[in-house]
């Protein structure tokens, strides 16, 4: 028996709620300065219920060879990665129009 999605009512193999949720999110990328003038890239707006933030941060840390963490619904990467983070997030499946870099 097929499992039915609670949101759209379609079977899970036909459900597109996850992809629609990615299209509706607004992702904000900004530079934040921490203690001792250490710079870091903060990524906010990715829904932790629809996306596995641990998997996303693991991909980003491997791509940029830096440290990073997931806290309270945002991703923090060590270092300034604002110039290339948009293309990397697009490769991970997020729409380019929803990513705003400050």
MODELLER restraints for C-alpha pairs under 7 A, 6 or more apart:
rsr = mdl.restraints
at = mdl.atoms
rsr.add(forms.Gaussian(group=physical.xy_distance, feature=features.Distance(at['CA:2:A'], at['CA:11:A']), mean=6.04, stdev=0.5))
rsr.add(forms.Gaussian(group=physical.xy_distance, feature=features.Distance(at['CA:3:A'], at['CA:11:A']), mean=5.64, stdev=0.5))
rsr.add(forms.Gaussian(group=physical.xy_distance, feature=features.Distance(at['CA:3:A'], at['CA:12:A']), mean=5.86, stdev=0.5))
rsr.add(forms.Gaussian(group=physical.xy_distance, feature=features.Distance(at['CA:4:A'], at['CA:10:A']), mean=5.60, stdev=0.5))
rsr.add(forms.Gaussian(group=physical.xy_distance, feature=features.Distance(at['CA:4:A'], at['CA:11:A']), mean=4.39, stdev=0.5))
rsr.add(forms.Gaussian(group=physical.xy_distance, feature=features.Distance(at['CA:4:A'], at['CA:12:A']), mean=5.73, stdev=0.5))
rsr.add(forms.Gaussian(group=physical.xy_distance, feature=features.Distance(at['CA:5:A'], at['CA:11:A']), mean=5.90, stdev=0.5))
rsr.add(forms.Gaussian(group=physical.xy_distance, feature=features.Distance(at['CA:5:A'], at['CA:12:A']), mean=5.64, stdev=0.5))
rsr.add(forms.Gaussian(group=physical.xy_distance, feature=features.Distance(at['CA:5:A'], at['CA:15:A']), mean=6.80, stdev=0.5))
rsr.add(forms.Gaussian(group=physical.xy_distance, feature=features.Distance(at['CA:18:A'], at['CA:50:A']), mean=6.24, stdev=0.5))
rsr.add(forms.Gaussian(group=physical.xy_distance, feature=features.Distance(at['CA:22:A'], at['CA:94:A']), mean=6.09, stdev=0.5))
rsr.add(forms.Gaussian(group=physical.xy_distance, feature=features.Distance(at['CA:23:A'], at['CA:95:A']), mean=6.16, stdev=0.5))
rsr.add(forms.Gaussian(group=physical.xy_distance, feature=features.Distance(at['CA:25:A'], at['CA:45:A']), mean=6.51, stdev=0.5))
rsr.add(forms.Gaussian(group=physical.xy_distance, feature=features.Distance(at['CA:25:A'], at['CA:46:A']), mean=6.68, stdev=0.5))
rsr.add(forms.Gaussian(group=physical.xy_distance, feature=features.Distance(at['CA:25:A'], at['CA:98:A']), mean=6.44, stdev=0.5))
rsr.add(forms.Gaussian(group=physical.xy_distance, feature=features.Distance(at['CA:26:A'], at['CA:45:A']), mean=5.67, stdev=0.5))
rsr.add(forms.Gaussian(group=physical.xy_distance, feature=features.Distance(at['CA:26:A'], at['CA:98:A']), mean=4.89, stdev=0.5))
rsr.add(forms.Gaussian(group=physical.xy_distance, feature=features.Distance(at['CA:26:A'], at['CA:99:A']), mean=6.24, stdev=0.5))
rsr.add(forms.Gaussian(group=physical.xy_distance, feature=features.Distance(at['CA:27:A'], at['CA:43:A']), mean=6.89, stdev=0.5))
rsr.add(forms.Gaussian(group=physical.xy_distance, feature=features.Distance(at['CA:27:A'], at['CA:44:A']), mean=5.67, stdev=0.5))
rsr.add(forms.Gaussian(group=physical.xy_distance, feature=features.Distance(at['CA:27:A'], at['CA:45:A']), mean=4.49, stdev=0.5))
rsr.add(forms.Gaussian(group=physical.xy_distance, feature=features.Distance(at['CA:27:A'], at['CA:46:A']), mean=6.15, stdev=0.5))
rsr.add(forms.Gaussian(group=physical.xy_distance, feature=features.Distance(at['CA:27:A'], at['CA:98:A']), mean=5.94, stdev=0.5))
rsr.add(forms.Gaussian(group=physical.xy_distance, feature=features.Distance(at['CA:27:A'], at['CA:99:A']), mean=4.76, stdev=0.5))
rsr.add(forms.Gaussian(group=physical.xy_distance, feature=features.Distance(at['CA:27:A'], at['CA:100:A']), mean=6.07, stdev=0.5))
rsr.add(forms.Gaussian(group=physical.xy_distance, feature=features.Distance(at['CA:28:A'], at['CA:43:A']), mean=5.81, stdev=0.5))
rsr.add(forms.Gaussian(group=physical.xy_distance, feature=features.Distance(at['CA:28:A'], at['CA:44:A']), mean=5.21, stdev=0.5))
rsr.add(forms.Gaussian(group=physical.xy_distance, feature=features.Distance(at['CA:28:A'], at['CA:45:A']), mean=6.22, stdev=0.5))
rsr.add(forms.Gaussian(group=physical.xy_distance, feature=features.Distance(at['CA:28:A'], at['CA:99:A']), mean=6.08, stdev=0.5))
rsr.add(forms.Gaussian(group=physical.xy_distance, feature=features.Distance(at['CA:28:A'], at['CA:100:A']), mean=4.92, stdev=0.5))
rsr.add(forms.Gaussian(group=physical.xy_distance, feature=features.Distance(at['CA:28:A'], at['CA:101:A']), mean=6.02, stdev=0.5))
rsr.add(forms.Gaussian(group=physical.xy_distance, feature=features.Distance(at['CA:29:A'], at['CA:41:A']), mean=6.89, stdev=0.5))
rsr.add(forms.Gaussian(group=physical.xy_distance, feature=features.Distance(at['CA:29:A'], at['CA:42:A']), mean=5.69, stdev=0.5))
rsr.add(forms.Gaussian(group=physical.xy_distance, feature=features.Distance(at['CA:29:A'], at['CA:43:A']), mean=4.60, stdev=0.5))
rsr.add(forms.Gaussian(group=physical.xy_distance, feature=features.Distance(at['CA:29:A'], at['CA:44:A']), mean=6.49, stdev=0.5))
rsr.add(forms.Gaussian(group=physical.xy_distance, feature=features.Distance(at['CA:29:A'], at['CA:100:A']), mean=6.13, stdev=0.5))
rsr.add(forms.Gaussian(group=physical.xy_distance, feature=features.Distance(at['CA:29:A'], at['CA:101:A']), mean=4.73, stdev=0.5))
rsr.add(forms.Gaussian(group=physical.xy_distance, feature=features.Distance(at['CA:29:A'], at['CA:102:A']), mean=6.10, stdev=0.5))
rsr.add(forms.Gaussian(group=physical.xy_distance, feature=features.Distance(at['CA:30:A'], at['CA:41:A']), mean=5.84, stdev=0.5))
rsr.add(forms.Gaussian(group=physical.xy_distance, feature=features.Distance(at['CA:30:A'], at['CA:42:A']), mean=5.42, stdev=0.5))
rsr.add(forms.Gaussian(group=physical.xy_distance, feature=features.Distance(at['CA:30:A'], at['CA:43:A']), mean=6.75, stdev=0.5))
rsr.add(forms.Gaussian(group=physical.xy_distance, feature=features.Distance(at['CA:30:A'], at['CA:101:A']), mean=6.06, stdev=0.5))
rsr.add(forms.Gaussian(group=physical.xy_distance, feature=features.Distance(at['CA:30:A'], at['CA:102:A']), mean=4.93, stdev=0.5))
rsr.add(forms.Gaussian(group=physical.xy_distance, feature=features.Distance(at['CA:31:A'], at['CA:39:A']), mean=6.86, stdev=0.5))
rsr.add(forms.Gaussian(group=physical.xy_distance, feature=features.Distance(at['CA:31:A'], at['CA:40:A']), mean=5.81, stdev=0.5))
rsr.add(forms.Gaussian(group=physical.xy_distance, feature=features.Distance(at['CA:31:A'], at['CA:41:A']), mean=4.79, stdev=0.5))
rsr.add(forms.Gaussian(group=physical.xy_distance, feature=features.Distance(at['CA:31:A'], at['CA:42:A']), mean=6.19, stdev=0.5))
rsr.add(forms.Gaussian(group=physical.xy_distance, feature=features.Distance(at['CA:31:A'], at['CA:80:A']), mean=6.64, stdev=0.5))
rsr.add(forms.Gaussian(group=physical.xy_distance, feature=features.Distance(at['CA:32:A'], at['CA:39:A']), mean=5.84, stdev=0.5))
rsr.add(forms.Gaussian(group=physical.xy_distance, feature=features.Distance(at['CA:32:A'], at['CA:40:A']), mean=5.30, stdev=0.5))
rsr.add(forms.Gaussian(group=physical.xy_distance, feature=features.Distance(at['CA:32:A'], at['CA:41:A']), mean=6.15, stdev=0.5))
rsr.add(forms.Gaussian(group=physical.xy_distance, feature=features.Distance(at['CA:32:A'], at['CA:42:A']), mean=6.64, stdev=0.5))
rsr.add(forms.Gaussian(group=physical.xy_distance, feature=features.Distance(at['CA:33:A'], at['CA:39:A']), mean=4.56, stdev=0.5))
rsr.add(forms.Gaussian(group=physical.xy_distance, feature=features.Distance(at['CA:33:A'], at['CA:40:A']), mean=6.25, stdev=0.5))
rsr.add(forms.Gaussian(group=physical.xy_distance, feature=features.Distance(at['CA:39:A'], at['CA:78:A']), mean=6.64, stdev=0.5))
rsr.add(forms.Gaussian(group=physical.xy_distance, feature=features.Distance(at['CA:39:A'], at['CA:79:A']), mean=5.24, stdev=0.5))
rsr.add(forms.Gaussian(group=physical.xy_distance, feature=features.Distance(at['CA:39:A'], at['CA:80:A']), mean=6.21, stdev=0.5))
rsr.add(forms.Gaussian(group=physical.xy_distance, feature=features.Distance(at['CA:40:A'], at['CA:76:A']), mean=6.64, stdev=0.5))
rsr.add(forms.Gaussian(group=physical.xy_distance, feature=features.Distance(at['CA:40:A'], at['CA:77:A']), mean=5.56, stdev=0.5))
rsr.add(forms.Gaussian(group=physical.xy_distance, feature=features.Distance(at['CA:40:A'], at['CA:78:A']), mean=4.47, stdev=0.5))
rsr.add(forms.Gaussian(group=physical.xy_distance, feature=features.Distance(at['CA:40:A'], at['CA:79:A']), mean=4.48, stdev=0.5))
rsr.add(forms.Gaussian(group=physical.xy_distance, feature=features.Distance(at['CA:40:A'], at['CA:80:A']), mean=5.58, stdev=0.5))
rsr.add(forms.Gaussian(group=physical.xy_distance, feature=features.Distance(at['CA:41:A'], at['CA:76:A']), mean=5.72, stdev=0.5))
rsr.add(forms.Gaussian(group=physical.xy_distance, feature=features.Distance(at['CA:41:A'], at['CA:77:A']), mean=5.08, stdev=0.5))
rsr.add(forms.Gaussian(group=physical.xy_distance, feature=features.Distance(at['CA:41:A'], at['CA:78:A']), mean=6.35, stdev=0.5))
rsr.add(forms.Gaussian(group=physical.xy_distance, feature=features.Distance(at['CA:41:A'], at['CA:79:A']), mean=6.20, stdev=0.5))
rsr.add(forms.Gaussian(group=physical.xy_distance, feature=features.Distance(at['CA:41:A'], at['CA:80:A']), mean=5.55, stdev=0.5))
rsr.add(forms.Gaussian(group=physical.xy_distance, feature=features.Distance(at['CA:41:A'], at['CA:81:A']), mean=6.21, stdev=0.5))
rsr.add(forms.Gaussian(group=physical.xy_distance, feature=features.Distance(at['CA:41:A'], at['CA:82:A']), mean=6.92, stdev=0.5))
rsr.add(forms.Gaussian(group=physical.xy_distance, feature=features.Distance(at['CA:42:A'], at['CA:74:A']), mean=6.97, stdev=0.5))
rsr.add(forms.Gaussian(group=physical.xy_distance, feature=features.Distance(at['CA:42:A'], at['CA:75:A']), mean=5.77, stdev=0.5))
rsr.add(forms.Gaussian(group=physical.xy_distance, feature=features.Distance(at['CA:42:A'], at['CA:76:A']), mean=4.61, stdev=0.5))
rsr.add(forms.Gaussian(group=physical.xy_distance, feature=features.Distance(at['CA:42:A'], at['CA:77:A']), mean=6.47, stdev=0.5))
rsr.add(forms.Gaussian(group=physical.xy_distance, feature=features.Distance(at['CA:43:A'], at['CA:74:A']), mean=5.75, stdev=0.5))
rsr.add(forms.Gaussian(group=physical.xy_distance, feature=features.Distance(at['CA:43:A'], at['CA:75:A']), mean=5.05, stdev=0.5))
rsr.add(forms.Gaussian(group=physical.xy_distance, feature=features.Distance(at['CA:43:A'], at['CA:76:A']), mean=6.40, stdev=0.5))
rsr.add(forms.Gaussian(group=physical.xy_distance, feature=features.Distance(at['CA:44:A'], at['CA:74:A']), mean=4.80, stdev=0.5))
rsr.add(forms.Gaussian(group=physical.xy_distance, feature=features.Distance(at['CA:44:A'], at['CA:75:A']), mean=6.61, stdev=0.5))
rsr.add(forms.Gaussian(group=physical.xy_distance, feature=features.Distance(at['CA:48:A'], at['CA:73:A']), mean=6.19, stdev=0.5))
rsr.add(forms.Gaussian(group=physical.xy_distance, feature=features.Distance(at['CA:53:A'], at['CA:70:A']), mean=6.86, stdev=0.5))
rsr.add(forms.Gaussian(group=physical.xy_distance, feature=features.Distance(at['CA:54:A'], at['CA:70:A']), mean=6.89, stdev=0.5))
rsr.add(forms.Gaussian(group=physical.xy_distance, feature=features.Distance(at['CA:57:A'], at['CA:68:A']), mean=6.92, stdev=0.5))
rsr.add(forms.Gaussian(group=physical.xy_distance, feature=features.Distance(at['CA:57:A'], at['CA:69:A']), mean=6.82, stdev=0.5))
rsr.add(forms.Gaussian(group=physical.xy_distance, feature=features.Distance(at['CA:57:A'], at['CA:75:A']), mean=6.74, stdev=0.5))
rsr.add(forms.Gaussian(group=physical.xy_distance, feature=features.Distance(at['CA:61:A'], at['CA:67:A']), mean=6.05, stdev=0.5))
rsr.add(forms.Gaussian(group=physical.xy_distance, feature=features.Distance(at['CA:61:A'], at['CA:68:A']), mean=6.31, stdev=0.5))
rsr.add(forms.Gaussian(group=physical.xy_distance, feature=features.Distance(at['CA:66:A'], at['CA:77:A']), mean=6.94, stdev=0.5))
rsr.add(forms.Gaussian(group=physical.xy_distance, feature=features.Distance(at['CA:66:A'], at['CA:78:A']), mean=5.99, stdev=0.5))
rsr.add(forms.Gaussian(group=physical.xy_distance, feature=features.Distance(at['CA:67:A'], at['CA:77:A']), mean=6.00, stdev=0.5))
rsr.add(forms.Gaussian(group=physical.xy_distance, feature=features.Distance(at['CA:67:A'], at['CA:78:A']), mean=5.45, stdev=0.5))
rsr.add(forms.Gaussian(group=physical.xy_distance, feature=features.Distance(at['CA:68:A'], at['CA:76:A']), mean=5.41, stdev=0.5))
rsr.add(forms.Gaussian(group=physical.xy_distance, feature=features.Distance(at['CA:68:A'], at['CA:77:A']), mean=4.17, stdev=0.5))
rsr.add(forms.Gaussian(group=physical.xy_distance, feature=features.Distance(at['CA:68:A'], at['CA:78:A']), mean=5.81, stdev=0.5))
rsr.add(forms.Gaussian(group=physical.xy_distance, feature=features.Distance(at['CA:69:A'], at['CA:75:A']), mean=5.90, stdev=0.5))
rsr.add(forms.Gaussian(group=physical.xy_distance, feature=features.Distance(at['CA:69:A'], at['CA:76:A']), mean=5.40, stdev=0.5))
rsr.add(forms.Gaussian(group=physical.xy_distance, feature=features.Distance(at['CA:69:A'], at['CA:77:A']), mean=6.65, stdev=0.5))
rsr.add(forms.Gaussian(group=physical.xy_distance, feature=features.Distance(at['CA:70:A'], at['CA:76:A']), mean=6.37, stdev=0.5))
rsr.add(forms.Gaussian(group=physical.xy_distance, feature=features.Distance(at['CA:82:A'], at['CA:101:A']), mean=6.74, stdev=0.5))
rsr.add(forms.Gaussian(group=physical.xy_distance, feature=features.Distance(at['CA:86:A'], at['CA:99:A']), mean=6.70, stdev=0.5))
rsr.add(forms.Gaussian(group=physical.xy_distance, feature=features.Distance(at['CA:90:A'], at['CA:96:A']), mean=5.81, stdev=0.5))
